[in-house]
């Protein structure tokens, strides 16, 4: 029944989006050439509302998700100043921390560092949403993996994972194709990032096992390496760009979006499989695996993209 509710609301939203011209038009950051419905990721807001009515236990987290999702939807419609977005992001993350009672676990300094990390990951997840299928499929892999863990180590009610899984499936039906019917928009990528981070933090706290942080490794490798290369090229990292590795594969190598999305998601799934086999891992081993993976990823980028592209500005830049 929940699946049908999400599907019906998504279909109704398409009609509203077309009527009010809520479209994603190609720009310098885009990897698409045609205007497409923006905000299809509203399915995660619908799933959150269902949770609110069926399980009030997590209302604080859901309230935070609705806050960050709503401001993201507004930003999809009218571009908001970055300071406005960050205020709402910090408010939502504060509710997330309160829901997890992190103040009883970390010091004030630790909480401050966590604010930077969590807000950074949320925005990184959003930046990775640039081609068809990648956000929905990658999120589906993470959610299914977390549900697998949850069935063995109960850390949260199963519906709190099943509902975003259903939302991801509905979204993928319209997005995981050569010509997407809709894009997630900030409302989708940021909302699901928030939801997944809640689940990851929850399982880490319950199990006292930081190896679950590796569930986000592939997105982390692309994001961190891209930031480093942009800094080396002395680019303004706050400006829109198409410098991510997945964007290079889509735009310069002309590899199909669904193949890239599948490749990223499958690689992350394989890494999760390895993590679960080796579980539990100490923090030192988590750092070691991350470091080795980062080195391998950098080598792959140099091999495929070339030193000239990665370390120097394009000839026509500026």
C-alpha positions as YAML, in Angstrom:
chain: A
units: angstrom
residues:
- id: 1
  name: UNK
  ca: [0.00, 0.00, 0.00]
- id: 2
  name: UNK
  ca: [2.82, 2.41, 0.86]
- id: 3
  name: UNK
  ca: [4.39, 1.73, -2.52]
- id: 4
  name: UNK
  ca: [1.17, 2.73, -4.28]
- id: 5
  name: UNK
  ca: [0.82, 5.89, -2.18]
- id: 6
  name: UNK
  ca: [4.34, 6.99, -3.08]
- id: 7
  name: UNK
  ca: [3.80, 6.12, -6.76]
- id: 8
  name: UNK
  ca: [0.50, 8.03, -6.97]
- id: 9
  name: UNK
  ca: [1.91, 11.13, -5.26]
- id: 10
  name: UNK
  ca: [4.94, 11.07, -7.56]
- id: 11
  name: UNK
  ca: [2.70, 10.86, -10.63]
- id: 12
  name: UNK
  ca: [0.55, 13.75, -9.37]
- id: 13
  name: UNK
  ca: [3.69, 15.79, -8.70]
- id: 14
  name: UNK
  ca: [4.76, 15.39, -12.34]
- id: 15
  name: UNK
  ca: [1.55, 17.10, -13.46]
- id: 16
  name: UNK
  ca: [2.08, 19.93, -10.96]
- id: 17
  name: UNK
  ca: [5.74, 20.31, -11.95]
- id: 18
  name: UNK
  ca: [4.89, 20.57, -15.64]
- id: 19
  name: UNK
  ca: [2.12, 23.09, -14.94]
- id: 20
  name: UNK
  ca: [4.36, 25.31, -12.79]
- id: 21
  name: UNK
  ca: [7.42, 24.79, -14.99]
- id: 22
  name: UNK
  ca: [9.51, 23.11, -12.27]
- id: 23
  name: UNK
  ca: [12.12, 21.92, -14.73]
- id: 24
  name: UNK
  ca: [15.85, 21.28, -14.60]
- id: 25
  name: UNK
  ca: [17.35, 23.20, -17.49]
- id: 26
  name: UNK
  ca: [20.87, 22.38, -18.75]
- id: 27
  name: UNK
  ca: [23.70, 24.51, -17.31]
- id: 28
  name: UNK
  ca: [27.48, 24.40, -16.92]
- id: 29
  name: UNK
  ca: [27.23, 21.66, -14.28]
- id: 30
  name: UNK
  ca: [24.68, 19.51, -16.11]
- id: 31
  name: UNK
  ca: [25.28, 16.22, -17.87]
- id: 32
  name: UNK
  ca: [21.97, 16.38, -19.74]
- id: 33
  name: UNK
  ca: [20.91, 18.37, -22.79]
- id: 34
  name: UNK
  ca: [17.12, 18.65, -22.37]
- id: 35
  name: UNK
  ca: [14.82, 20.24, -19.79]
- id: 36
  name: UNK
  ca: [13.54, 17.58, -17.39]
- id: 37
  name: UNK
  ca: [11.13, 17.60, -14.44]
- id: 38
  name: UNK
  ca: [13.02, 18.54, -11.29]
- id: 39
  name: UNK
  ca: [12.08, 17.39, -7.80]
- id: 40
  name: UNK
  ca: [11.18, 13.75, -8.44]
- id: 41
  name: UNK
  ca: [13.03, 13.03, -5.21]
- id: 42
  name: UNK
  ca: [9.96, 14.33, -3.39]
- id: 43
  name: UNK
  ca: [9.22, 10.61, -2.97]
- id: 44
  name: UNK
  ca: [11.50, 10.68, 0.08]
- id: 45
  name: UNK
  ca: [9.42, 13.45, 1.63]
- id: 46
  name: UNK
  ca: [6.31, 11.35, 1.04]
- id: 47
  name: UNK
  ca: [8.01, 8.37, 2.69]
- id: 48
  name: UNK
  ca: [9.00, 10.58, 5.64]
- id: 49
  name: UNK
  ca: [5.41, 11.77, 6.11]
- id: 50
  name: UNK
  ca: [4.24, 8.15, 6.12]
- id: 51
  name: UNK
  ca: [6.79, 7.38, 8.85]
- id: 52
  name: UNK
  ca: [5.49, 10.37, 10.82]
- id: 53
  name: UNK
  ca: [1.99, 8.90, 10.81]
- id: 54
  name: UNK
  ca: [2.97, 5.28, 11.42]
- id: 55
  name: UNK
  ca: [5.85, 5.59, 13.89]
- id: 56
  name: UNK
  ca: [6.06, 8.68, 16.06]
- id: 57
  name: UNK
  ca: [9.17, 7.36, 17.83]
- id: 58
  name: UNK
  ca: [11.47, 9.08, 15.32]
- id: 59
  name: UNK
  ca: [9.51, 12.30, 14.88]
- id: 60
  name: UNK
  ca: [12.51, 14.48, 15.74]
- id: 61
  name: UNK
  ca: [14.62, 13.01, 12.94]
- id: 62
  name: UNK
  ca: [11.69, 13.15, 10.53]
- id: 63
  name: UNK
  ca: [11.08, 16.79, 11.49]
- id: 64
  name: UNK
  ca: [14.69, 17.53, 10.59]
- id: 65
  name: UNK
  ca: [14.30, 15.68, 7.31]
- id: 66
  name: UNK
  ca: [11.14, 17.62, 6.46]
- id: 67
  name: UNK
  ca: [12.91, 20.90, 7.24]
- id: 68
  name: UNK
  ca: [15.94, 20.16, 5.08]
- id: 69
  name: UNK
  ca: [13.75, 18.61, 2.38]
- id: 70
  name: UNK
  ca: [11.38, 21.57, 2.26]
- id: 71
  name: UNK
  ca: [14.13, 24.19, 2.01]
- id: 72
  name: UNK
  ca: [15.78, 22.06, -0.68]
- id: 73
  name: UNK
  ca: [12.53, 21.92, -2.65]
- id: 74
  name: UNK
  ca: [12.22, 25.71, -2.39]
- id: 75
  name: UNK
  ca: [15.82, 25.96, -3.59]
- id: 76
  name: UNK
  ca: [14.91, 23.76, -6.56]
- id: 77
  name: UNK
  ca: [12.20, 26.27, -7.43]
- id: 78
  name: UNK
  ca: [14.03, 29.54, -6.68]
- id: 79
  name: UNK
  ca: [17.76, 29.61, -6.01]
- id: 80
  name: UNK
  ca: [18.29, 30.63, -2.38]
- id: 81
  name: UNK
  ca: [21.34, 32.41, -0.94]
- id: 82
  name: UNK
  ca: [23.86, 29.92, 0.43]
- id: 83
  name: UNK
  ca: [23.61, 31.45, 3.92]
- id: 84
  name: UNK
  ca: [19.88, 30.70, 4.01]
- id: 85
  name: UNK
  ca: [20.46, 27.09, 2.99]
- id: 86
  name: UNK
  ca: [23.20, 26.57, 5.55]
- id: 87
  name: UNK
  ca: [21.01, 27.90, 8.38]
- id: 88
  name: UNK
  ca: [18.32, 25.34, 7.63]
- id: 89
  name: UNK
  ca: [20.91, 22.60, 7.10]
- id: 90
  name: UNK
  ca: [22.41, 23.32, 10.52]
- id: 91
  name: UNK
  ca: [18.95, 23.33, 12.10]
- id: 92
  name: UNK
  ca: [18.11, 19.96, 10.54]
- id: 93
  name: UNK
  ca: [21.46, 18.47, 11.56]
- id: 94
  name: UNK
  ca: [20.92, 19.77, 15.10]
- id: 95
  name: UNK
  ca: [17.66, 17.81, 15.24]
- id: 96
  name: UNK
  ca: [19.49, 14.78, 13.85]
- id: 97
  name: UNK
  ca: [22.08, 15.02, 16.63]
- id: 98
  name: UNK
  ca: [19.36, 15.50, 19.24]
- id: 99
  name: UNK
  ca: [17.47, 12.45, 17.97]
- id: 100
  name: UNK
  ca: [20.65, 10.37, 18.30]
- id: 101
  name: UNK
  ca: [21.57, 11.94, 21.67]
- id: 102
  name: UNK
  ca: [25.09, 12.61, 20.42]
- id: 103
  name: UNK
  ca: [25.74, 15.18, 23.16]
- id: 104
  name: UNK
  ca: [26.02, 12.29, 25.63]
- id: 105
  name: UNK
  ca: [28.64, 10.59, 23.46]
- id: 106
  name: UNK
  ca: [30.82, 13.37, 22.07]
- id: 107
  name: UNK
  ca: [32.42, 16.46, 23.57]
- id: 108
  name: UNK
  ca: [31.53, 19.96, 22.39]
- id: 109
  name: UNK
  ca: [34.55, 19.89, 20.11]
- id: 110
  name: UNK
  ca: [33.52, 16.51, 18.73]
- id: 111
  name: UNK
  ca: [30.01, 17.80, 18.02]
- id: 112
  name: UNK
  ca: [31.45, 20.83, 16.22]
- id: 113
  name: UNK
  ca: [33.58, 18.56, 14.03]
- id: 114
  name: UNK
  ca: [30.56, 16.35, 13.36]
- id: 115
  name: UNK
  ca: [28.56, 19.37, 12.17]
- id: 116
  name: UNK
  ca: [31.21, 20.04, 9.53]
- id: 117
  name: UNK
  ca: [31.43, 16.38, 8.50]
- id: 118
  name: UNK
  ca: [27.68, 15.75, 8.30]
- id: 119
  name: UNK
  ca: [26.84, 18.99, 6.46]
- id: 120
  name: UNK
  ca: [29.76, 18.26, 4.14]
- id: 121
  name: UNK
  ca: [28.55, 14.73, 3.38]
- id: 122
  name: UNK
  ca: [24.99, 15.93, 2.75]
- id: 123
  name: UNK
  ca: [26.22, 18.46, 0.22]
- id: 124
  name: UNK
  ca: [28.66, 15.97, -1.32]
- id: 125
  name: UNK
  ca: [25.78, 13.53, -1.82]
- id: 126
  name: UNK
  ca: [23.93, 16.31, -3.59]
- id: 127
  name: UNK
  ca: [26.91, 17.11, -5.85]
- id: 128
  name: UNK
  ca: [27.13, 13.45, -6.84]
- id: 129
  name: UNK
  ca: [23.58, 13.64, -8.19]
- id: 130
  name: UNK
  ca: [24.49, 14.64, -11.73]
- id: 131
  name: UNK
  ca: [23.50, 11.76, -14.00]
- id: 132
  name: UNK
  ca: [20.48, 9.51, -14.42]
- id: 133
  name: UNK
  ca: [20.14, 6.74, -11.90]
- id: 134
  name: UNK
  ca: [23.17, 7.38, -9.71]
- id: 135
  name: UNK
  ca: [21.41, 8.81, -6.64]
- id: 136
  name: UNK
  ca: [18.53, 6.33, -6.67]
- id: 137
  name: UNK
  ca: [20.62, 3.22, -7.33]
- id: 138
  name: UNK
  ca: [23.48, 4.13, -4.97]
- id: 139
  name: UNK
  ca: [20.95, 4.95, -2.24]
- id: 140
  name: UNK
  ca: [19.10, 1.69, -2.88]
- id: 141
  name: UNK
  ca: [22.35, -0.26, -2.45]
- id: 142
  name: UNK
  ca: [23.08, 1.51, 0.84]
- id: 143
  name: UNK
  ca: [19.54, 1.10, 2.17]
- id: 144
  name: UNK
  ca: [19.31, -2.60, 1.28]
- id: 145
  name: UNK
  ca: [22.72, -3.18, 2.86]
- id: 146
  name: UNK
  ca: [21.62, -1.36, 6.01]
- id: 147
  name: UNK
  ca: [18.43, -3.40, 6.12]
- id: 148
  name: UNK
  ca: [20.50, -6.58, 5.84]
- id: 149
  name: UNK
  ca: [22.56, -5.42, 8.82]
- id: 150
  name: UNK
  ca: [19.37, -4.42, 10.65]
- id: 151
  name: UNK
  ca: [17.86, -7.86, 10.24]
- id: 152
  name: UNK
  ca: [20.91, -9.33, 12.00]
- id: 153
  name: UNK
  ca: [21.65, -6.52, 14.45]
- id: 154
  name: UNK
  ca: [18.42, -4.68, 15.24]
- id: 155
  name: UNK
  ca: [19.34, -1.02, 15.45]
- id: 156
  name: UNK
  ca: [16.16, 0.58, 14.13]
- id: 157
  name: UNK
  ca: [12.57, -0.29, 13.17]
- id: 158
  name: UNK
  ca: [12.53, -2.03, 9.79]
- id: 159
  name: UNK
  ca: [9.95, 0.36, 8.30]
- id: 160
  name: UNK
  ca: [12.41, 3.21, 8.75]
- id: 161
  name: UNK
  ca: [14.49, 1.51, 6.06]
- id: 162
  name: UNK
  ca: [11.79, -0.19, 3.99]
- id: 163
  name: UNK
  ca: [10.01, 3.09, 3.25]
- id: 164
  name: UNK
  ca: [13.02, 4.89, 1.70]
- id: 165
  name: UNK
  ca: [13.74, 1.66, -0.19]
- id: 166
  name: UNK
  ca: [10.23, 1.79, -1.69]
- id: 167
  name: UNK
  ca: [10.70, 5.49, -2.45]
- id: 168
  name: UNK
  ca: [13.99, 4.74, -4.21]
- id: 169
  name: UNK
  ca: [12.36, 2.05, -6.35]
- id: 170
  name: UNK
  ca: [9.56, 4.42, -7.39]
- id: 171
  name: UNK
  ca: [12.06, 7.16, -8.22]
- id: 172
  name: UNK
  ca: [14.30, 4.78, -10.17]
- id: 173
  name: UNK
  ca: [11.36, 3.70, -12.32]
- id: 174
  name: UNK
  ca: [11.24, 7.23, -13.71]
- id: 175
  name: UNK
  ca: [14.92, 8.13, -13.50]
- id: 176
  name: UNK
  ca: [17.00, 5.03, -14.24]
- id: 177
  name: UNK
  ca: [16.73, 5.23, -18.01]
- id: 178
  name: UNK
  ca: [18.52, 6.83, -20.95]
- id: 179
  name: UNK
  ca: [16.01, 9.69, -21.09]
- id: 180
  name: UNK
  ca: [14.85, 10.31, -17.54]
- id: 181
  name: UNK
  ca: [11.28, 11.40, -16.83]
- id: 182
  name: UNK
  ca: [12.49, 13.32, -13.78]
- id: 183
  name: UNK
  ca: [15.56, 14.23, -11.75]
- id: 184
  name: UNK
  ca: [15.78, 13.96, -7.98]
- id: 185
  name: UNK
  ca: [16.52, 17.64, -7.46]
- id: 186
  name: UNK
  ca: [18.04, 18.90, -4.22]
- id: 187
  name: UNK
  ca: [14.89, 17.80, -2.41]
- id: 188
  name: UNK
  ca: [15.70, 14.20, -3.34]
- id: 189
  name: UNK
  ca: [19.47, 13.95, -3.02]
- id: 190
  name: UNK
  ca: [19.69, 16.00, 0.18]
- id: 191
  name: UNK
  ca: [16.70, 14.32, 1.85]
- id: 192
  name: UNK
  ca: [17.93, 10.78, 1.21]
- id: 193
  name: UNK
  ca: [21.46, 11.77, 2.25]
- id: 194
  name: UNK
  ca: [20.05, 13.01, 5.56]
- id: 195
  name: UNK
  ca: [18.03, 9.82, 6.01]
- id: 196
  name: UNK
  ca: [20.97, 7.53, 5.22]
- id: 197
  name: UNK
  ca: [23.29, 9.46, 7.54]
- id: 198
  name: UNK
  ca: [20.80, 9.01, 10.38]
- id: 199
  name: UNK
  ca: [20.78, 5.26, 9.77]
- id: 200
  name: UNK
  ca: [24.57, 5.04, 9.47]
- id: 201
  name: UNK
  ca: [25.15, 7.05, 12.64]
- id: 202
  name: UNK
  ca: [22.54, 4.95, 14.43]
- id: 203
  name: UNK
  ca: [24.14, 1.62, 13.54]
- id: 204
  name: UNK
  ca: [27.62, 2.96, 14.38]
- id: 205
  name: UNK
  ca: [26.40, 4.10, 17.80]
- id: 206
  name: UNK
  ca: [24.51, 0.88, 18.57]
- id: 207
  name: UNK
  ca: [27.37, -1.40, 17.48]
- id: 208
  name: UNK
  ca: [30.28, 0.92, 18.34]
- id: 209
  name: UNK
  ca: [31.67, -0.13, 14.95]
- id: 210
  name: UNK
  ca: [33.01, 2.57, 12.63]
- id: 211
  name: UNK
  ca: [33.44, 0.20, 9.68]
- id: 212
  name: UNK
  ca: [29.91, 1.12, 8.53]
- id: 213
  name: UNK
  ca: [31.31, 4.51, 7.49]
- id: 214
  name: UNK
  ca: [32.83, 2.63, 4.54]
- id: 215
  name: UNK
  ca: [29.30, 2.25, 3.14]
- id: 216
  name: UNK
  ca: [29.84, 5.74, 1.67]
- id: 217
  name: UNK
  ca: [33.37, 5.11, 0.40]
- id: 218
  name: UNK
  ca: [32.84, 5.40, -3.37]
- id: 219
  name: UNK
  ca: [31.02, 8.73, -3.16]
- id: 220
  name: UNK
  ca: [33.70, 9.87, -0.72]
- id: 221
  name: UNK
  ca: [36.55, 8.95, -3.06]
- id: 222
  name: UNK
  ca: [35.05, 10.84, -5.99]
- id: 223
  name: UNK
  ca: [34.17, 13.89, -3.91]
- id: 224
  name: UNK
  ca: [37.43, 14.24, -1.97]
- id: 225
  name: UNK
  ca: [39.66, 13.59, -5.00]
- id: 226
  name: UNK
  ca: [37.67, 16.12, -7.05]
- id: 227
  name: UNK
  ca: [38.05, 18.80, -4.37]
- id: 228
  name: UNK
  ca: [41.80, 18.16, -4.18]
- id: 229
  name: UNK
  ca: [42.28, 18.38, -7.95]
- id: 230
  name: UNK
  ca: [40.21, 21.58, -8.13]
- id: 231
  name: UNK
  ca: [42.30, 23.14, -5.38]
- id: 232
  name: UNK
  ca: [45.49, 22.15, -7.22]
- id: 233
  name: UNK
  ca: [44.11, 23.84, -10.34]
- id: 234
  name: UNK
  ca: [43.31, 26.90, -8.18]
- id: 235
  name: UNK
  ca: [39.61, 26.74, -9.04]
- id: 236
  name: UNK
  ca: [36.88, 28.21, -6.87]
- id: 237
  name: UNK
  ca: [35.42, 25.05, -5.33]
- id: 238
  name: UNK
  ca: [32.17, 26.86, -4.45]
- id: 239
  name: UNK
  ca: [31.27, 27.36, -8.12]
- id: 240
  name: UNK
  ca: [29.32, 24.89, -10.27]
- id: 241
  name: UNK
  ca: [31.50, 22.48, -12.20]
- id: 242
  name: UNK
  ca: [31.68, 19.19, -14.08]
- id: 243
  name: UNK
  ca: [34.93, 17.91, -12.58]
- id: 244
  name: UNK
  ca: [33.72, 14.78, -10.82]
- id: 245
  name: UNK
  ca: [35.05, 11.52, -12.21]
- id: 246
  name: UNK
  ca: [31.55, 10.27, -12.99]
- id: 247
  name: UNK
  ca: [30.91, 13.50, -14.92]
- id: 248
  name: UNK
  ca: [34.10, 13.02, -16.92]
- id: 249
  name: UNK
  ca: [33.00, 9.51, -17.84]
- id: 250
  name: UNK
  ca: [29.56, 10.78, -18.91]
- id: 251
  name: UNK
  ca: [30.56, 13.99, -20.70]
- id: 252
  name: UNK
  ca: [34.02, 13.39, -22.14]
- id: 253
  name: UNK
  ca: [34.03, 9.61, -22.52]
- id: 254
  name: UNK
  ca: [30.33, 9.54, -23.52]
- id: 255
  name: UNK
  ca: [29.60, 6.50, -21.38]
- id: 256
  name: UNK
  ca: [25.89, 5.97, -20.78]
- id: 257
  name: UNK
  ca: [24.53, 7.31, -17.51]
- id: 258
  name: UNK
  ca: [22.94, 4.03, -16.48]
- id: 259
  name: UNK
  ca: [26.24, 2.18, -16.96]
- id: 260
  name: UNK
  ca: [28.13, 4.68, -14.79]
- id: 261
  name: UNK
  ca: [25.41, 4.61, -12.12]
- id: 262
  name: UNK
  ca: [25.45, 0.82, -12.17]
- id: 263
  name: UNK
  ca: [29.26, 0.76, -12.00]
- id: 264
  name: UNK
  ca: [29.43, 3.09, -9.00]
- id: 265
  name: UNK
  ca: [26.66, 1.25, -7.17]
- id: 266
  name: UNK
  ca: [28.03, -2.22, -7.92]
- id: 267
  name: UNK
  ca: [31.52, -1.22, -6.78]
- id: 268
  name: UNK
  ca: [30.09, 0.15, -3.53]
- id: 269
  name: UNK
  ca: [28.06, -3.04, -3.06]
- id: 270
  name: UNK
  ca: [31.20, -5.16, -3.48]
- id: 271
  name: UNK
  ca: [33.03, -3.01, -0.93]
- id: 272
  name: UNK
  ca: [30.12, -3.37, 1.50]
- id: 273
  name: UNK
  ca: [30.24, -7.14, 0.98]
- id: 274
  name: UNK
  ca: [33.95, -7.14, 1.87]
- id: 275
  name: UNK
  ca: [33.33, -4.92, 4.90]
- id: 276
  name: UNK
  ca: [30.62, -7.25, 6.19]
- id: 277
  name: UNK
  ca: [32.90, -10.25, 5.77]
- id: 278
  name: UNK
  ca: [35.75, -8.55, 7.66]
- id: 279
  name: UNK
  ca: [33.45, -7.02, 10.29]
- id: 280
  name: UNK
  ca: [34.17, -5.73, 12.87]
- id: 281
  name: UNK
  ca: [37.00, -3.43, 11.83]
- id: 282
  name: UNK
  ca: [39.02, -1.17, 14.09]
- id: 283
  name: UNK
  ca: [39.23, 2.55, 13.33]
- id: 284
  name: UNK
  ca: [42.84, 2.03, 12.22]
- id: 285
  name: UNK
  ca: [41.76, -0.60, 9.69]
- id: 286
  name: UNK
  ca: [38.93, 1.64, 8.45]
- id: 287
  name: UNK
  ca: [41.43, 4.45, 7.88]
- id: 288
  name: UNK
  ca: [43.86, 2.04, 6.21]
- id: 289
  name: UNK
  ca: [41.20, 0.68, 3.83]
- id: 290
  name: UNK
  ca: [40.08, 4.23, 3.01]
- id: 291
  name: UNK
  ca: [43.66, 5.34, 2.34]
- id: 292
  name: UNK
  ca: [44.50, 2.38, 0.10]
- id: 293
  name: UNK
  ca: [41.21, 2.81, -1.77]
- id: 294
  name: UNK
  ca: [41.94, 6.52, -2.24]
- id: 295
  name: UNK
  ca: [45.38, 5.81, -3.70]
- id: 296
  name: UNK
  ca: [43.91, 3.25, -6.10]
- id: 297
  name: UNK
  ca: [41.16, 5.69, -7.11]
- id: 298
  name: UNK
  ca: [43.69, 8.47, -7.77]
- id: 299
  name: UNK
  ca: [45.76, 6.12, -9.93]
- id: 300
  name: UNK
  ca: [42.65, 5.17, -11.90]
- id: 301
  name: UNK
  ca: [41.76, 8.84, -12.45]
- id: 302
  name: UNK
  ca: [45.26, 9.65, -13.68]
- id: 303
  name: UNK
  ca: [45.19, 6.62, -15.96]
- id: 304
  name: UNK
  ca: [41.82, 7.47, -17.50]
- id: 305
  name: UNK
  ca: [41.72, 11.28, -17.37]
- id: 306
  name: UNK
  ca: [45.41, 12.05, -17.75]
- id: 307
  name: UNK
  ca: [47.73, 14.35, -15.83]
- id: 308
  name: UNK
  ca: [47.00, 17.33, -18.10]
- id: 309
  name: UNK
  ca: [43.26, 17.27, -17.41]
- id: 310
  name: UNK
  ca: [43.57, 16.71, -13.68]
- id: 311
  name: UNK
  ca: [46.36, 19.11, -12.71]
- id: 312
  name: UNK
  ca: [46.03, 22.05, -15.08]
- id: 313
  name: UNK
  ca: [43.26, 24.45, -16.03]
- id: 314
  name: UNK
  ca: [41.73, 24.00, -19.48]
- id: 315
  name: UNK
  ca: [43.32, 26.16, -22.16]
- id: 316
  name: UNK
  ca: [40.19, 28.31, -22.54]
- id: 317
  name: UNK
  ca: [39.61, 28.71, -18.78]
- id: 318
  name: UNK
  ca: [39.06, 32.11, -17.21]
...
